[in-house]
């Protein structure tokens, strides 16, 4: 596989020692970026600062920081306090709660433009947020999409960007070992229980598990990754393992690189 358009996504709460150990290997294998999500117990920017210390070219991305919990002013403060290479950082932000979602994201993009040269990505689950991403962001981050749904999303992104250069990035939950399949199924079921994601699955006519990659099946990882990379500009393989250990994450990364 061409790893230059494929990235690795880890939980934001990943132990910093693991990030320090695995980031150089992700870089040396030729992956485009390391992505960390942002959770109450996992500061994505702090984690990326650790990765920045031990890498030189690997892109570093957040996917995504929810603005209802961590507003643009707080993100700006973190950027000011952390030693992050702006040219390698891609700030993924999302509305979080549904109230005033579009205005919250639009205002945040404007605020962050004033404080950083980093590219800004918008988590865009529904059509209105995707349209906003096309109009104001550097990239739209898609989630939980089949290849057909990803193709439709990219068509809309190109149409709504009106000539602007806006990348399309897709997050895909992925498992490569049999022991990780129950965790993959649990993750899919959990997201189906969230109203906003349930609406997404209804729109695309698919179950959550249909949007994941079961890399245990021989050839399935290469086949599905190729489907996605022919459609989107970047594919983020969100690591799903049986346990959150360096060994498990390392096996995942090596399996993808040698697939």
C-alpha positions, 0 to 999 in steps of 0.5 A: 500500500502507498502509505503517503495518504494513510495515517494512524489514529490513536486514542487521545488518552494513549499513555505518553510513553507509548506515543513517544515510542511509537511515533518515530516508527509511524514516521519511519514506515512512511505514514502521513500523520499521527492522529489523536482524538481529544477526550476529557481524559486525553489532551490531544495537543499535549499528546502531539507535543510528545510526538513532535519531540521525537519526529521530524516530518510526521504530520500531527493531527487532532481528530477532533477537539469538541468546541463545547468542551474546549472552546477556541480560546482554550485551544489557542492558549494550549497552542501558546503553551506547547512547543508544537511545530505549526507547519506539521500540526493540523487542528481538527475541531468539531461542534460537540453539542448540537446547539448553535453548532454551525456558528460555533464552528465558524467562529472558532475557525476565524479565531484560530486563523488569527493565532496559528498557521496550522491547517484547520479541519472541521469534523463534518458528519452531516451535510450542513457542517460539510458545507461549512467545512467546504467554505471555511476550513482547510479540510473536512474530516468524515467519519463512519462512511462506506466507500459509496457514502465517502464518494458522495461526501467528496462530491459535495465537498468539491461542489461546495468549495467553489474552487477552494482547495479543501481536502477530504479526510476519512476516519475508519475504525480498523482491526487487524487481529481476531482478538480486537474484533469484539472491541470493533463491534462494541465501538460500532454498536456504541456509536449507533446509539448516539442520535447524531450518528444514528441519523448518519447511518440512516442517511447512508443506508448502512450499519456502523459495522459496515463502515469499519475495516476488518483487517483480519480477513485476508486481503480485506485491509488492502482492498478496503483501504484502496477503495477509500484512498481512491476517493478521499485525500487521506485515510486515517486508520483508527486503531482498534486493539484488544488492549491499549499496549505498545505491543498491540499498537506496534503490531497494528502499525507493522501489519498495515505497513506490510499488508 
